[in-house]
Structures are given as C-alpha cells and as structure tokens.
Amino acid sequence: MERLKHLFQPMRIGSMNLQNRVVMPGMTLGFGVDEDRCATPQLTAYFVERARSGPGLIILASTLVHPLASGEPGPRRVSLWDNKVLPGLQEMVKAVHKYDVKFGIQLAQMPGKLGSKESAGVPTGSSADITAKDLSKDEIQQIVASYGTSAQRCVEAGFDFLEINAAFEYILSGFLTPFHNSRTDEYGGRFENRIRFLIEAVREVKAKVGNAVPIGVKMNGDDFLPERGWTLPDACRLAHVLEKEGVACLHIAAGILGSYRWFIPSMYEEQGAYVYLSSLIKKYTSLPVMAVVRIKDPVMADKIIRDGKADLVAMGRALIADPEMVKKAKEGELADIRPCVADCRGCIDPFFRNPNAEASCTVNPRVGREYLIREIEGEKKANRRRVLVAGAGCAGLETARRAAFSGHSVILCEGRAKIGGQLRLAAAMPKRKEIADIIPWYERQLNRLGVRILLNTPVDEALLDEINPDVLVLATGSLPEMPLGFINGLNNVENMELLMVDELLEEDRLTGDSVLVLGGDQIGMQVADYLLEKGKTVYIVESSGRFAEKMAIMDRSYLEARTKTKGIRRYKNVHVVDVLPIDEVWIESDRGRVKLPSIDTIVVASGRRPNIFMAEIAERKGIETHIVGDANGVAGEDEGTVMAAIATGYDVGRHI
C-alpha cells in the first residue's frame, strides 16, 4: 500500500478546516439546473456521489451573480440573483454535509454585453469575444453589488467557502487582461486599473459576509496569449494584492478561449503541465495556493504537495471519472481507481458542439445519471444469466464488467492475444498513450468480478454452440473498407503500396517515404501524425470540410498544430482521388484538380463498416443478441469514439 501522507494531511483555510488537500474544483456541467436556474436533485446526486469519497473540498461551479448575461448561449448555470434559488441550494448543502466534506460555491459572471459575437468558431459570451469597453460604470457597480448579495445568499444556503472566479472566460478575467481590456478610464490601462473590478468585488463580498466563511479567488497564472495577455508576473503581483485584501485562498488556472494553450487541455499536454504557475506564485504570497489542470494521479498530487509547489490540488476530471477516487487513494487501492483518459470528449467538448449540452465522461457513462441509476453489486444474482461477450475492446470490456457487476456469469472472448482492441492501436499514436490507461483497470475489475476471459478465441458458430449462452453481446468492432467511388484506378497501382490502416498499425508495416492518407477524421489525422513522426512526407485527403471532426476540439487543435509544424499537406472537400497507370495520383476538390508528387504508399483510413457477421447466426438460434460499440455503427456524429463504445457497453450491460 502506497501511503500518500502529504495529500491526506489536514489543512486550514481561514476558519475552515479541511480533512485533506484534495479539491473537486468547480466544473461546468450543463445539467441539474431547472428553467428557473435553480439546482435540482440531479445536481445534488452528482455531488453526493463524490462527497462520499471524502475530498477535502468540493466547489459548485460558476453560479451567476447578475442577470446581465442570463440570456447568453451556453450551459445552464445556477443563478444567485433571486431568493428562489435558496431551497435547492440548501437541500444540496444539507445532503453533501452528511459526509466529512466542506462545500464551496463559485461566484461568477459571464460577459453579457461584453460579447462582440464576431469571433468565428468560438461560443458566444466567451472571453475571446470580450471588449471590456462596452460595460458602463453603472453596470460595473450593479455587478459588484450583485457579488455581495449573491454571497449573502450562499452563506444563508450553508456553504462553507466562497470562490470568486476571475479566470477563463468570465467577466473579471476580461478586465484583468490587456488583450481584452482597452478601456481608458479607471477600469483600464495600467495594472491597478485593470484589477479594480475584481478588488471591488472582493471588498463587496467581504463587506456583506464578514468572516462568516473564507473567500478565495480563482485567477489565471497566465493567459497564454502571444501578446498583451495577462502574464505570470501579473499574477504574482495580484497574489500579493489579494492577500492584503483579506482573501483566504488562491486557485491558479491558466488560459482563455483563443489561447495557444488550452485552459482545460487534453492528453497532448503533459500531466501537471500548469503546476509551475502555482509553484511560482507561492513565492509571492503566504496564502494557501491551489494547483489545477491535468492532475489525475494521486501519487503526482501527493508529490506536488510534498515538493511545496501547491498547498491544495484540484482534481476535477479525476473525480468525474471515478467518484470514489479519494477513498481508494487513501486506502492505497490505486490500481482500483478508474483513470481519466483526458480525451475531453465527454466533460468539455460537448459545450463547443452545442451550448445547451450536458457533460458526461468517456470512461464513466453514469455521470449526470447518478440520481437515476443505482449501482448495486450483485443485484441480479438471483436471476443470473450466462452472458457471452464477443470482443474485448472498450465496448466489450465495459459490457462484461457491468453485466458481471450485476451478478451475471460472463465469458469474454477476444480474437487477439490481448484485451484492449483498438485502444492499443490508438495508444500507439504520438502523445496518445494515455488513452490505454483504462485497460489495466478493466483487467483488474474483470478478474475481481469473476469474468472468464478467453484470448485468441474469436466467436464462431461452433463456440456459440459449445457455450450456449442466454445472451450474446457482439462487441466485435468495425473493419476498414475501401472507399469505392472516392478513389479510382486502384487496379493501376504498380509501384505504389496500398495498405489498410489496421494492417499498417497492427503489423507495424513499413511505408515509402511519401504517403497519401485517405480519410482525415480522427483515425486518419492520428495516423498522419504517426507517419510524420517517422520522418515521412504525408499528404492527407478528406471528403468533408473538417479534419478530425470526431475528436474533442482540444485534442484536434493540438493535433492539427503538431502536424502543421511537421509539414503535413492537407486537402479537404476532396471529391475523388484518381490513380493513373503511370503511378500518378491526382485529387479533385472544390479548389480544382491537383497532382500529388511521387506517392509511394496509400494508406486507407476513411471508411469502416460494423463487424456483425455473427448476429444473424445467433438470432437464428434464438439467442438474445445485443450489439455494442463500433459494431453498432461508426458513421454517426456520436459513433466511432471511445466514449460512445463505453456508453453503449455500460447501458447494455446493466440492462441484461
């Protein structure tokens, strides 16, 4: 058992005593808020699920203090400008306080009138739109007053801690950074003026609540803008000012929409990538400082505290992925923690695709459904069924785990020599090995639950007859297929090599120096990066107008930047690829017809088809059959991803 003695030391913030240094920071969820912007039992159940594990502090995210921005598009948030919000918050606080956890709330304000709404591709009301000059002094004072009255309501609701959010896309951040603040009055220009709005909000909150609860501030350590942004020296200077103003704690975030580094980064950023900001700011203040971003490993979190880089560690996505993370870490059961795989597809990306979306989690499909779905191990043991799962990719692994958890007898068959399926190939792509972190967790859970795993054993009719299951679940994934109609003249290939993407990766096949990748969605773009790492010249063609569309926007932006730096040649809106008998390759797109020079190898990474050949045989035998993951479909917007595969596996597994 590994002892994390630093992470689990108690700590005092103002008048508040924490039992340990783990914080679940405020994260926008988009669910659990009704039409009146009041908290619902759904949101309460989400927090209670995590409170049971015993983090030191949980923070409810970004509640709005003023109706100025209430009509802006974006995830629905709790609003604090009316007393009608109190009953829901009081019930939530009461439920969380049944456990030895302190419960905080974040006071925030969206830009509202500040949004110019002209930044293409960026959600309206974000800091990338902020031009602080549009807010009148009277409106500023209205909002300042609202911070105070909202704080009073939060204290009345029973919260233990208040945090003013001056980071990311929120209104106070837009005044702090000179990039967005071009005012020439007392709220713009020099440092003292740009921090004025925040300082007035802090003073108003303190005037209204006194010493009833500690007050923290969340701020950026760096905006990561190429010029005129809020920088680390600014943050160090502000930390000293906030300490003098009586703030009790500093929460150090980074980045805004439009930054060259993401404020909530994906696996392309190293774990703990922004901890250096809190470490340096600590040198300028005696206040407790909280580190955040890409801290998912309790061992890393313990080391951050031990090395004096922070006093508290925010582990938001880690606690979304596994609500029991703190309890397991404290008991030394680190291998039992379901890891965040940091692909951002469930927790962050939905809001960029649909402002009214709800958060979920790639590896934990129960997020947001805690109030609907009870998890009772062995609940169906009295009606135990024999379940055969064909395929041990992520969909099959989750189906087998959840069915066995319910109490069924489960046999999991895999045609390869290892479990994991396409996850192992995905993890072989540059900077993406973290996607496979979930495989050892599944292996441990399946062993604990008594699942019989048969490797090198594809399911065929003979095996089906031998096992004679009550239920067959096909998790056999998908197979690459030639995109006929998209590429012509394959019979003309003489000196060029033609490879399907699966054989390229599974067999570690060699390619020529100049490679054409057919298909620019997530598989094609990642394979292009893989080939570029090997020093190849890579051309990639995509029939649609977007590359890597199924990847989270954070993943996609990092991947596109990587491949661009390495000199990828990209062509979108391609209608057809022609291979001529003289080994010439021509592409025709919206921009005309272009010849690609000296292609040695063509890698097909475009079309895939579900692999469900066993379904008809099983149904003919009268076996109840379910299809999950890629075998259930890959073409839809929400299909063909790890998140979709695990989600279908979970739901089928629990319904058996």
LINPE-V733804 format. One record per backbone hydrogen bond with DSSP energy under -0.5 kcal/mol. CO is the residue of the C=O (numbers start at 1). NH is the residue of the N-H. If there is no record, write none. Layout:
# LINPE-V733804
co = (CO:CO)
nh = (NH:NH)
This chain:
# LINPE-V733804
co = (1:2:3:4:6:7:11:12:13:16:16:18:21:22:22:23:23:24:29:32:34:37:38:40:40:41:42:43:44:45:46:47:48:50:50:50:51:56:57:58:60:63:64:66:67:69:78:82:83:85:86:87:88:89:90:91:92:93:95:96:99:102:102:103:103:104:105:105:106:106:107:108:109:111:112:114:118:119:123:125:126:127:129:131:132:134:136:137:138:139:140:141:142:143:144:145:146:147:148:149:150:151:152:153:154:154:155:160:161:162:163:163:164:164:166:167:170:170:171:172:172:173:177:177:180:180:185:188:190:190:191:193:195:196:197:198:199:200:201:202:203:204:205:206:209:214:215:215:216:217:217:218:219:222:223:224:228:230:231:232:233:234:235:236:237:238:239:240:241:242:243:248:249:250:250:251:251:252:253:256:262:266:270:272:274:274:275:276:277:278:280:281:282:288:289:289:290:291:294:294:296:297:298:299:300:301:302:303:304:304:305:312:313:313:315:316:317:318:322:324:325:326:327:328:329:332:333:334:336:337:342:344:344:346:348:349:349:350:354:364:366:369:369:372:374:375:376:378:380:381:385:385:386:386:387:387:388:388:389:389:390:392:393:394:395:396:397:398:399:400:401:402:403:403:404:405:406:408:409:410:411:411:412:413:414:416:420:421:421:422:423:424:425:426:429:432:433:434:435:436:436:437:438:439:440:441:442:443:444:445:446:447:451:452:452:453:454:458:460:461:462:463:464:470:471:472:472:473:473:474:475:477:479:482:483:483:486:487:488:489:490:497:497:499:500:501:502:503:503:504:513:513:514:514:515:515:516:516:517:517:518:520:521:522:523:524:525:526:527:528:529:530:531:532:536:537:538:539:540:541:542:544:548:552:553:554:555:556:557:558:559:560:561:562:563:564:568:569:571:573:576:577:578:578:580:584:585:586:587:588:588:589:592:594:596:600:601:601:602:602:603:603:604:607:609:610:612:612:613:614:615:616:617:618:619:624:626:628:629:630:633:636:641:642:643:644:645:646:647:648:649:650:651:652)
nh = (3:4:5:8:9:21:18:14:16:13:18:11:313:56:57:25:315:59:359:40:37:79:34:43:44:45:46:47:48:49:50:51:52:53:54:55:54:102:24:104:106:108:80:69:70:72:64:85:86:89:90:91:92:93:94:95:96:97:98:99:101:58:104:160:161:60:107:163:63:108:165:65:171:114:115:131:120:122:126:111:129:130:116:134:135:136:140:141:142:143:144:145:146:147:148:149:150:151:152:153:154:155:156:157:158:159:158:214:105:216:107:165:166:218:220:170:173:174:175:175:176:177:180:181:132:182:188:190:193:194:195:196:199:200:201:202:203:204:205:206:207:208:209:210:212:162:248:249:164:219:251:166:253:255:256:260:179:223:235:236:237:238:239:240:241:242:243:244:245:247:246:288:217:252:290:219:253:292:221:259:265:269:273:275:277:278:279:280:281:282:283:284:285:250:311:312:252:314:272:296:298:301:302:303:304:305:306:307:309:310:308:291:23:315:319:320:321:322:325:328:329:330:331:333:332:334:336:337:338:339:267:348:349:360:351:352:353:354:357:367:369:372:373:374:376:377:379:381:383:384:387:409:470:471:389:411:390:473:391:413:475:420:397:398:399:400:401:402:403:404:405:406:407:408:407:378:380:410:387:452:389:413:454:391:457:456:423:424:425:426:427:428:428:429:432:435:436:437:438:439:440:441:442:443:444:445:446:447:448:449:451:450:453:412:454:455:414:460:464:465:466:467:468:624:388:474:626:390:475:628:393:611:609:484:486:487:577:485:579:492:493:499:602:604:504:505:506:507:509:509:515:537:600:601:517:539:518:603:519:541:605:548:525:526:527:528:529:530:531:532:533:534:536:535:538:515:569:517:571:519:574:573:551:556:557:558:559:560:561:562:563:564:565:566:568:567:570:540:542:590:588:488:580:586:583:580:596:578:594:575:576:592:589:587:585:497:516:603:499:604:518:605:501:481:479:612:615:616:617:618:619:620:621:623:622:472:474:631:632:633:640:639:645:646:647:648:649:650:651:652:653:654:655:656)
